[in-house]
Amino acid sequence: MTLWRTKIRILAGVAVLGGVAALPAPVSAVAGSHSERAQGGAVVSVEQAADLTAEEVARELQGEIDSSQVRYGVTAYRVTYRTTDSAGAPTTASQLVVLPKNGARHLSTVSWLHGTTVYRKDVASENPKSNDRLVALLFASTGRAVSAPDYVGLGSGEGFHPYGDPRATVAASVDGLRAARTFAHRNGRELKRKVQVSGFSQGGPATMLVGRALQQKGADRYFRLGALAPVSGPYNLSAFEADAADDKIVKSGLYLAYFATAWNKTYGLYTSPGDVFRSPYDSKVEVLFDGHHTTGQIASALPAASKDLFTEDFLNKIRKPDGLLKDKLRPMDNTCNWRPNVPVEIFHGRGDKDVDFSHAEYCADQLTRNGAAHRLIDVGNYDHNGSVRQALPRIVRFFDESAKTD
C-alpha cells in the first residue's frame, strides 16, 4: 500500500528560530508556554530541509509527477512535535512542513498522508527523493502550506510505528497540523481554518479518519475540514488482509507480515512468532520490521507469498477474523462510513494490483448510504504507484475548485 521506494539521501538541516512577536498566537498553542510544551502539536524542533525555486521544484518532479501546475518556489522544514501514540501516551513525531514562496500571509492548508512505509527514514521529512516529499513540494508550489506527517514511530519520532492504528493516525495528523500552524505563525504567516486532506494507499483510509475527526469530533479548536481526496486506499481492511492471506495481491507476504508484527505490538495478536510464521522466518521477521531495515532488505530475506511465510492456522484467522482481531479491524472497515459535509473525490486505478479497485467502490457505497455527495474517479489502467501519479494533478484542480466555495 505504498510507493516502496528505497533510495535514501538525507539532507543536513539548519535550525530555524524565526518569529514575529506582534502577531497574536494561535489559540491552540502559545509558543514557549507550559501548555504548549504539555500538549499535542507543541513544536519541539525545526530544521530547514530544502529551499527551492519554482524551476528547481519542477526539476525535482520531472519524470515522477506532472510539474505543469508548479507556480512558486518553496521552503521545506523538518518539524518535530509532540503527539500521542496508540495507547494515548505522550510521544514525539516528525513531519515535513512546506511553505510556498508566494508572499501570501494567509495560506490554504493541505494535510498529505503517506502510504505504507517500513523503513523509518523513507518518509517525506527524511528522504528528499521519496515520492511523499515530491507530493508535498507539488502542493506547496501551488500556493498552499503543506503538513506531511511521518506518523508515530517513523521519521525521527519516538517508538515503533503502530501501522494503521486509527488513534495514533489521527493524533499524529491533527497534532501535525497544529505544529505546522505554530511554525507558520512564528514566520509571520497564518494557516486558514479549512484543511484539504489527501493521502495515498494507507493514507487513503487515514484521509477519511482525519477528515471525520476534524468534522465530527472537533479534533482541533481551530482547524475545520475543507475537502477530501483519498487515493487507492484499502477501505475494507478485513478484505485486504484476507486477500493477502490468499496471495491475491502483489507483495502479499510483506504486507501481511508488516500488519501482523505491528498489530501484535499494538494489540497483542499472538504469543510467539512461531504461532504465526513458518520456520526459519519466525526467528527473523520481528527484527526485520523494526523500522531500521529497508524494503529491499526485508524483501530479500522473506518469501513474497503468504503461503510460504505464514502458518496455515494464522492464515485461516486472517481469512475469518474473530475476537480481538475482528474488533480491531472493524474501525478500519468503516473509515468511509459517515457523511462528510465537504466535497469528496475518491481516486483509484483499475490496474492496481496492490489494492483492488473494489475498495474504492466499497468506500463510495458507504458514503452513499450515509447520504454524502462524492465522486469516484477511475484514473485508468494504472498500477498502484501509477494511480497516485495520475491522480495528483486532478487533486490540485479539485482543491482549487473546492476552495472557491470557502
ZAMI-18813 format. One record per residue (C-alpha): y, x, z; residue in one letter; residue number from 0. Coordinates in steps of 0.02 Angstrom, whole numbers. Example, Ala and Ser with C-alpha at 12.3 -4.5 7.8 and 13.67 -1.06 7.14 Angstrom:
<torkes>
torke v -225; u 615; w 390; rest a; nr 0
torke v -53; u 684; w 357; rest s; nr 1
</torkes>
This chain:
<torkes>
torke v 0; u 0; w 0; rest m; nr 0
torke v 117; u 141; w -36; rest t; nr 1
torke v 177; u 270; w -159; rest l; nr 2
torke v 56; u 401; w -88; rest w; nr 3
torke v 171; u 543; w -135; rest r; nr 4
torke v 134; u 710; w -55; rest t; nr 5
torke v 262; u 836; w -118; rest k; nr 6
torke v 367; u 891; w 32; rest i; nr 7
torke v 530; u 986; w 39; rest r; nr 8
torke v 636; u 971; w 196; rest i; nr 9
torke v 825; u 991; w 190; rest l; nr 10
torke v 908; u 1076; w 336; rest a; nr 11
torke v 1046; u 965; w 405; rest g; nr 12
torke v 1207; u 993; w 500; rest v; nr 13
torke v 1266; u 889; w 646; rest a; nr 14
torke v 1396; u 755; w 610; rest v; nr 15
torke v 1506; u 701; w 755; rest l; nr 16
torke v 1645; u 606; w 668; rest g; nr 17
torke v 1732; u 458; w 746; rest g; nr 18
torke v 1888; u 351; w 740; rest v; nr 19
torke v 1945; u 308; w 915; rest a; nr 20
torke v 2068; u 174; w 861; rest a; nr 21
torke v 1934; u 61; w 787; rest l; nr 22
torke v 1852; u -69; w 901; rest p; nr 23
torke v 1672; u -25; w 943; rest a; nr 24
torke v 1532; u -143; w 889; rest p; nr 25
torke v 1489; u -274; w 1019; rest v; nr 26
torke v 1307; u -218; w 1024; rest s; nr 27
torke v 1341; u -34; w 1058; rest a; nr 28
torke v 1485; u 54; w 1144; rest v; nr 29
torke v 1468; u 236; w 1093; rest a; nr 30
torke v 1425; u 352; w 1235; rest g; nr 31
torke v 1414; u 217; w 1368; rest s; nr 32
torke v 1268; u 193; w 1486; rest h; nr 33
torke v 1224; u 29; w 1399; rest s; nr 34
torke v 1211; u 116; w 1230; rest e; nr 35
torke v 1100; u 254; w 1298; rest r; nr 36
torke v 984; u 125; w 1377; rest a; nr 37
torke v 968; u 1; w 1234; rest q; nr 38
torke v 884; u -8; w 1066; rest g; nr 39
torke v 992; u 57; w 924; rest g; nr 40
torke v 1081; u 189; w 1025; rest a; nr 41
torke v 1112; u 343; w 918; rest v; nr 42
torke v 1027; u 500; w 983; rest v; nr 43
torke v 1068; u 625; w 846; rest s; nr 44
torke v 1135; u 637; w 668; rest v; nr 45
torke v 1107; u 768; w 533; rest e; nr 46
torke v 1175; u 766; w 357; rest q; nr 47
torke v 1030; u 761; w 235; rest a; nr 48
torke v 1118; u 752; w 66; rest a; nr 49
torke v 1291; u 741; w -13; rest d; nr 50
torke v 1283; u 692; w -196; rest l; nr 51
torke v 1400; u 641; w -336; rest t; nr 52
torke v 1355; u 490; w -443; rest a; nr 53
torke v 1295; u 610; w -577; rest e; nr 54
torke v 1184; u 700; w -453; rest e; nr 55
torke v 1111; u 535; w -391; rest v; nr 56
torke v 1069; u 489; w -570; rest a; nr 57
torke v 982; u 656; w -595; rest r; nr 58
torke v 881; u 632; w -435; rest e; nr 59
torke v 821; u 463; w -500; rest l; nr 60
torke v 784; u 524; w -676; rest q; nr 61
torke v 604; u 496; w -726; rest g; nr 62
torke v 567; u 395; w -570; rest e; nr 63
torke v 688; u 249; w -553; rest i; nr 64
torke v 809; u 170; w -678; rest d; nr 65
torke v 977; u 252; w -645; rest s; nr 66
torke v 1085; u 140; w -755; rest s; nr 67
torke v 1156; u 47; w -604; rest q; nr 68
torke v 1218; u 204; w -514; rest v; nr 69
torke v 1406; u 187; w -485; rest r; nr 70
torke v 1454; u 300; w -340; rest y; nr 71
torke v 1410; u 462; w -256; rest g; nr 72
torke v 1327; u 451; w -85; rest v; nr 73
torke v 1308; u 543; w 79; rest t; nr 74
torke v 1141; u 529; w 170; rest a; nr 75
torke v 1106; u 561; w 354; rest y; nr 76
torke v 952; u 580; w 461; rest r; nr 77
torke v 986; u 471; w 613; rest v; nr 78
torke v 876; u 470; w 767; rest t; nr 79
torke v 896; u 318; w 879; rest y; nr 80
torke v 819; u 226; w 1025; rest r; nr 81
torke v 696; u 84; w 999; rest t; nr 82
torke v 533; u 16; w 1072; rest t; nr 83
torke v 350; u 40; w 1025; rest d; nr 84
torke v 210; u -87; w 1001; rest s; nr 85
torke v 197; u -109; w 1190; rest a; nr 86
torke v 384; u -136; w 1209; rest g; nr 87
torke v 406; u 34; w 1294; rest a; nr 88
torke v 561; u 140; w 1256; rest p; nr 89
torke v 541; u 271; w 1121; rest t; nr 90
torke v 641; u 351; w 981; rest t; nr 91
torke v 631; u 328; w 793; rest a; nr 92
torke v 717; u 405; w 643; rest s; nr 93
torke v 790; u 336; w 483; rest q; nr 94
torke v 891; u 381; w 331; rest l; nr 95
torke v 1065; u 306; w 330; rest v; nr 96
torke v 1155; u 320; w 163; rest v; nr 97
torke v 1338; u 277; w 135; rest l; nr 98
torke v 1423; u 261; w -34; rest p; nr 99
torke v 1574; u 369; w -76; rest k; nr 100
torke v 1672; u 221; w -144; rest n; nr 101
torke v 1819; u 216; w -23; rest g; nr 102
torke v 1774; u 44; w 44; rest a; nr 103
torke v 1791; u 17; w 230; rest r; nr 104
torke v 1684; u -141; w 239; rest h; nr 105
torke v 1510; u -119; w 166; rest l; nr 106
torke v 1368; u -236; w 122; rest s; nr 107
torke v 1207; u -178; w 203; rest t; nr 108
torke v 1029; u -157; w 139; rest v; nr 109
torke v 878; u -129; w 251; rest s; nr 110
torke v 742; u -42; w 147; rest w; nr 111
torke v 567; u -49; w 224; rest l; nr 112
torke v 440; u 75; w 158; rest h; nr 113
torke v 255; u 62; w 118; rest g; nr 114
torke v 101; u 142; w 195; rest t; nr 115
torke v 134; u 323; w 243; rest t; nr 116
torke v 5; u 430; w 332; rest v; nr 117
torke v 100; u 595; w 343; rest y; nr 118
torke v 246; u 581; w 462; rest r; nr 119
torke v 361; u 692; w 359; rest k; nr 120
torke v 332; u 599; w 196; rest d; nr 121
torke v 471; u 474; w 236; rest v; nr 122
torke v 648; u 447; w 174; rest a; nr 123
torke v 733; u 542; w 315; rest s; nr 124
torke v 624; u 697; w 295; rest e; nr 125
torke v 566; u 711; w 115; rest n; nr 126
torke v 706; u 721; w -14; rest p; nr 127
torke v 583; u 689; w -155; rest k; nr 128
torke v 500; u 537; w -78; rest s; nr 129
torke v 518; u 377; w -176; rest n; nr 130
torke v 592; u 292; w -23; rest d; nr 131
torke v 731; u 423; w -19; rest r; nr 132
torke v 764; u 386; w -202; rest l; nr 133
torke v 769; u 198; w -172; rest v; nr 134
torke v 894; u 221; w -31; rest a; nr 135
torke v 1003; u 329; w -143; rest l; nr 136
torke v 997; u 196; w -278; rest l; nr 137
torke v 1052; u 54; w -165; rest f; nr 138
torke v 1191; u 158; w -88; rest a; nr 139
torke v 1252; u 213; w -258; rest s; nr 140
torke v 1285; u 30; w -299; rest t; nr 141
torke v 1411; u 22; w -156; rest g; nr 142
torke v 1303; u -28; w -9; rest r; nr 143
torke v 1263; u 50; w 158; rest a; nr 144
torke v 1075; u 79; w 174; rest v; nr 145
torke v 967; u 84; w 330; rest s; nr 146
torke v 794; u 151; w 284; rest a; nr 147
torke v 692; u 161; w 446; rest p; nr 148
torke v 542; u 276; w 455; rest d; nr 149
torke v 462; u 155; w 581; rest y; nr 150
torke v 394; u 205; w 750; rest v; nr 151
torke v 287; u 363; w 750; rest g; nr 152
torke v 343; u 430; w 581; rest l; nr 153
torke v 483; u 549; w 536; rest g; nr 154
torke v 549; u 636; w 692; rest s; nr 155
torke v 512; u 488; w 805; rest g; nr 156
torke v 400; u 499; w 957; rest e; nr 157
torke v 219; u 443; w 973; rest g; nr 158
torke v 99; u 377; w 841; rest f; nr 159
torke v 130; u 251; w 704; rest h; nr 160
torke v 61; u 78; w 752; rest p; nr 161
torke v 27; u 37; w 569; rest y; nr 162
torke v 79; u -141; w 530; rest g; nr 163
torke v 113; u -194; w 709; rest d; nr 164
torke v 242; u -333; w 695; rest p; nr 165
torke v 329; u -300; w 861; rest r; nr 166
torke v 361; u -116; w 827; rest a; nr 167
torke v 406; u -150; w 645; rest t; nr 168
torke v 542; u -273; w 690; rest v; nr 169
torke v 608; u -167; w 833; rest a; nr 170
torke v 625; u -8; w 730; rest a; nr 171
torke v 705; u -101; w 585; rest s; nr 172
torke v 832; u -202; w 685; rest v; nr 173
torke v 872; u -56; w 800; rest d; nr 174
torke v 892; u 49; w 643; rest g; nr 175
torke v 1025; u -73; w 583; rest l; nr 176
torke v 1114; u -61; w 750; rest r; nr 177
torke v 1111; u 128; w 742; rest a; nr 178
torke v 1175; u 127; w 563; rest a; nr 179
torke v 1318; u 13; w 615; rest r; nr 180
torke v 1367; u 125; w 759; rest t; nr 181
torke v 1361; u 280; w 649; rest f; nr 182
torke v 1461; u 199; w 510; rest a; nr 183
torke v 1591; u 140; w 636; rest h; nr 184
torke v 1611; u 317; w 703; rest r; nr 185
torke v 1652; u 368; w 525; rest n; nr 186
torke v 1784; u 235; w 501; rest g; nr 187
torke v 1676; u 108; w 410; rest r; nr 188
torke v 1609; u -63; w 455; rest e; nr 189
torke v 1447; u -146; w 402; rest l; nr 190
torke v 1456; u -329; w 354; rest k; nr 191
torke v 1356; u -453; w 457; rest r; nr 192
torke v 1236; u -512; w 322; rest k; nr 193
torke v 1091; u -395; w 284; rest v; nr 194
torke v 996; u -391; w 121; rest q; nr 195
torke v 817; u -346; w 163; rest v; nr 196
torke v 691; u -273; w 41; rest s; nr 197
torke v 531; u -173; w 56; rest g; nr 198
torke v 378; u -118; w -40; rest f; nr 199
torke v 192; u -137; w -1; rest s; nr 200
torke v 178; u -127; w 190; rest q; nr 201
torke v 365; u -155; w 180; rest g; nr 202
torke v 337; u -324; w 94; rest g; nr 203
torke v 273; u -416; w 247; rest p; nr 204
torke v 391; u -308; w 351; rest a; nr 205
torke v 534; u -382; w 249; rest t; nr 206
torke v 479; u -557; w 295; rest m; nr 207
torke v 454; u -511; w 479; rest l; nr 208
torke v 626; u -432; w 493; rest v; nr 209
torke v 706; u -574; w 397; rest g; nr 210
torke v 630; u -704; w 511; rest r; nr 211
torke v 685; u -607; w 665; rest a; nr 212
torke v 864; u -597; w 603; rest l; nr 213
torke v 870; u -781; w 557; rest q; nr 214
torke v 766; u -873; w 684; rest q; nr 215
torke v 761; u -764; w 838; rest k; nr 216
torke v 937; u -697; w 835; rest g; nr 217
torke v 865; u -522; w 849; rest a; nr 218
torke v 1039; u -449; w 849; rest d; nr 219
torke v 1204; u -520; w 911; rest r; nr 220
torke v 1296; u -458; w 758; rest y; nr 221
torke v 1183; u -449; w 605; rest f; nr 222
torke v 1125; u -602; w 508; rest r; nr 223
torke v 1006; u -622; w 363; rest l; nr 224
torke v 1082; u -617; w 189; rest g; nr 225
torke v 938; u -610; w 62; rest a; nr 226
torke v 754; u -563; w 49; rest l; nr 227
torke v 667; u -465; w -89; rest a; nr 228
torke v 490; u -411; w -41; rest p; nr 229
torke v 389; u -312; w -168; rest v; nr 230
torke v 199; u -303; w -191; rest s; nr 231
torke v 156; u -339; w -11; rest g; nr 232
torke v -11; u -387; w 71; rest p; nr 233
torke v 49; u -551; w 146; rest y; nr 234
torke v -128; u -604; w 189; rest n; nr 235
torke v -185; u -451; w 285; rest l; nr 236
torke v -354; u -526; w 330; rest s; nr 237
torke v -395; u -546; w 145; rest a; nr 238
torke v -328; u -373; w 104; rest f; nr 239
torke v -437; u -287; w 234; rest e; nr 240
torke v -588; u -391; w 181; rest a; nr 241
torke v -560; u -334; w 1; rest d; nr 242
torke v -550; u -155; w 64; rest a; nr 243
torke v -715; u -180; w 156; rest a; nr 244
torke v -793; u -239; w -8; rest d; nr 245
torke v -716; u -96; w -109; rest d; nr 246
torke v -619; u -217; w -217; rest k; nr 247
torke v -459; u -114; w -211; rest i; nr 248
torke v -420; u 66; w -254; rest v; nr 249
torke v -419; u 190; w -110; rest k; nr 250
torke v -510; u 58; w -7; rest s; nr 251
torke v -586; u 183; w 115; rest g; nr 252
torke v -420; u 267; w 152; rest l; nr 253
torke v -327; u 104; w 179; rest y; nr 254
torke v -461; u 35; w 293; rest l; nr 255
torke v -480; u 198; w 390; rest a; nr 256
torke v -293; u 204; w 425; rest y; nr 257
torke v -297; u 23; w 478; rest f; nr 258
torke v -448; u 47; w 592; rest a; nr 259
torke v -385; u 204; w 680; rest t; nr 260
torke v -207; u 140; w 703; rest a; nr 261
torke v -259; u -31; w 764; rest w; nr 262
torke v -383; u 48; w 883; rest n; nr 263
torke v -242; u 149; w 961; rest k; nr 264
torke v -131; u -5; w 967; rest t; nr 265
torke v -253; u -142; w 1018; rest y; nr 266
torke v -421; u -61; w 1060; rest g; nr 267
torke v -537; u -116; w 920; rest l; nr 268
torke v -686; u -4; w 958; rest y; nr 269
torke v -761; u 101; w 1098; rest t; nr 270
torke v -819; u 252; w 997; rest s; nr 271
torke v -782; u 314; w 820; rest p; nr 272
torke v -971; u 311; w 792; rest g; nr 273
torke v -964; u 122; w 807; rest d; nr 274
torke v -854; u 116; w 652; rest v; nr 275
torke v -877; u 273; w 547; rest f; nr 276
torke v -1035; u 347; w 474; rest r; nr 277
torke v -1085; u 524; w 520; rest s; nr 278
torke v -1015; u 654; w 492; rest p; nr 279
torke v -848; u 566; w 467; rest y; nr 280
torke v -848; u 490; w 642; rest d; nr 281
torke v -802; u 660; w 714; rest s; nr 282
torke v -653; u 692; w 599; rest k; nr 283
torke v -569; u 528; w 548; rest v; nr 284
torke v -458; u 505; w 701; rest e; nr 285
torke v -396; u 685; w 688; rest v; nr 286
torke v -356; u 663; w 504; rest l; nr 287
torke v -249; u 510; w 539; rest f; nr 288
torke v -143; u 596; w 671; rest d; nr 289
torke v 15; u 592; w 566; rest g; nr 290
torke v 9; u 778; w 531; rest h; nr 291
torke v -110; u 775; w 382; rest h; nr 292
torke v -55; u 734; w 206; rest t; nr 293
torke v -133; u 602; w 97; rest t; nr 294
torke v -211; u 739; w -8; rest g; nr 295
torke v -291; u 822; w 142; rest q; nr 296
torke v -362; u 656; w 200; rest i; nr 297
torke v -424; u 607; w 28; rest a; nr 298
torke v -514; u 772; w 6; rest s; nr 299
torke v -603; u 755; w 173; rest a; nr 300
torke v -660; u 574; w 164; rest l; nr 301
torke v -755; u 468; w 36; rest p; nr 302
torke v -646; u 346; w -60; rest a; nr 303
torke v -767; u 200; w -44; rest a; nr 304
torke v -780; u 99; w 116; rest s; nr 305
torke v -968; u 80; w 96; rest k; nr 306
torke v -986; u 269; w 113; rest d; nr 307
torke v -866; u 288; w 258; rest l; nr 308
torke v -898; u 141; w 375; rest f; nr 309
torke v -1047; u 68; w 464; rest t; nr 310
torke v -1108; u -96; w 393; rest e; nr 311
torke v -1083; u -181; w 560; rest d; nr 312
torke v -898; u -137; w 560; rest f; nr 313
torke v -876; u -191; w 379; rest l; nr 314
torke v -950; u -360; w 424; rest n; nr 315
torke v -825; u -377; w 566; rest k; nr 316
torke v -684; u -344; w 444; rest i; nr 317
torke v -754; u -470; w 320; rest r; nr 318
torke v -764; u -605; w 453; rest k; nr 319
torke v -648; u -557; w 596; rest p; nr 320
torke v -657; u -645; w 762; rest d; nr 321
torke v -595; u -622; w 940; rest g; nr 322
torke v -458; u -493; w 966; rest l; nr 323
torke v -456; u -435; w 785; rest l; nr 324
torke v -434; u -612; w 721; rest k; nr 325
torke v -294; u -645; w 846; rest d; nr 326
torke v -200; u -487; w 797; rest k; nr 327
torke v -220; u -520; w 611; rest l; nr 328
torke v -150; u -696; w 623; rest r; nr 329
torke v 35; u -647; w 631; rest p; nr 330
torke v 11; u -534; w 481; rest m; nr 331
torke v -67; u -677; w 384; rest d; nr 332
torke v 88; u -782; w 416; rest n; nr 333
torke v 236; u -671; w 382; rest t; nr 334
torke v 293; u -793; w 246; rest c; nr 335
torke v 254; u -949; w 348; rest n; nr 336
torke v 434; u -1002; w 386; rest w; nr 337
torke v 589; u -1067; w 299; rest r; nr 338
torke v 721; u -938; w 254; rest p; nr 339
torke v 894; u -1012; w 230; rest n; nr 340
torke v 945; u -871; w 112; rest v; nr 341
torke v 899; u -826; w -69; rest p; nr 342
torke v 721; u -759; w -85; rest v; nr 343
torke v 641; u -670; w -232; rest e; nr 344
torke v 461; u -607; w -219; rest i; nr 345
torke v 416; u -467; w -340; rest f; nr 346
torke v 241; u -414; w -391; rest h; nr 347
torke v 148; u -344; w -542; rest g; nr 348
torke v -7; u -420; w -621; rest r; nr 349
torke v -80; u -246; w -648; rest g; nr 350
torke v -77; u -199; w -464; rest d; nr 351
torke v -249; u -135; w -412; rest k; nr 352
torke v -198; u -92; w -233; rest d; nr 353
torke v -128; u -261; w -180; rest v; nr 354
torke v -184; u -406; w -288; rest d; nr 355
torke v -54; u -523; w -364; rest f; nr 356
torke v -133; u -666; w -267; rest s; nr 357
torke v -42; u -601; w -112; rest h; nr 358
torke v 125; u -642; w -192; rest a; nr 359
torke v 60; u -816; w -235; rest e; nr 360
torke v -1; u -836; w -56; rest y; nr 361
torke v 173; u -793; w 10; rest c; nr 362
torke v 256; u -911; w -114; rest a; nr 363
torke v 139; u -1052; w -64; rest d; nr 364
torke v 181; u -1030; w 121; rest q; nr 365
torke v 366; u -1033; w 83; rest l; nr 366
torke v 343; u -1189; w -25; rest t; nr 367
torke v 252; u -1280; w 115; rest r; nr 368
torke v 400; u -1243; w 228; rest n; nr 369
torke v 523; u -1311; w 101; rest g; nr 370
torke v 602; u -1141; w 65; rest a; nr 371
torke v 686; u -1106; w -101; rest a; nr 372
torke v 618; u -949; w -183; rest h; nr 373
torke v 569; u -866; w -347; rest r; nr 374
torke v 407; u -774; w -381; rest l; nr 375
torke v 437; u -642; w -514; rest i; nr 376
torke v 295; u -557; w -607; rest d; nr 377
torke v 365; u -388; w -660; rest v; nr 378
torke v 224; u -364; w -786; rest g; nr 379
torke v 60; u -272; w -807; rest n; nr 380
torke v 106; u -126; w -695; rest y; nr 381
torke v 8; u -40; w -558; rest d; nr 382
torke v 61; u -35; w -377; rest h; nr 383
torke v 189; u 104; w -392; rest n; nr 384
torke v 246; u 45; w -561; rest g; nr 385
torke v 282; u -129; w -495; rest s; nr 386
torke v 415; u -69; w -373; rest v; nr 387
torke v 498; u 38; w -506; rest r; nr 388
torke v 509; u -115; w -617; rest q; nr 389
torke v 572; u -224; w -475; rest a; nr 390
torke v 713; u -114; w -411; rest l; nr 391
torke v 843; u -145; w -550; rest p; nr 392
torke v 810; u -331; w -533; rest r; nr 393
torke v 831; u -323; w -345; rest i; nr 394
torke v 1001; u -240; w -366; rest v; nr 395
torke v 1055; u -381; w -482; rest r; nr 396
torke v 982; u -511; w -363; rest f; nr 397
torke v 1076; u -437; w -215; rest f; nr 398
torke v 1235; u -432; w -319; rest d; nr 399
torke v 1218; u -617; w -358; rest e; nr 400
torke v 1168; u -670; w -182; rest s; nr 401
torke v 1316; u -576; w -107; rest a; nr 402
torke v 1436; u -683; w -210; rest k; nr 403
torke v 1391; u -834; w -101; rest t; nr 404
torke v 1431; u -743; w 63; rest d; nr 405
</torkes>
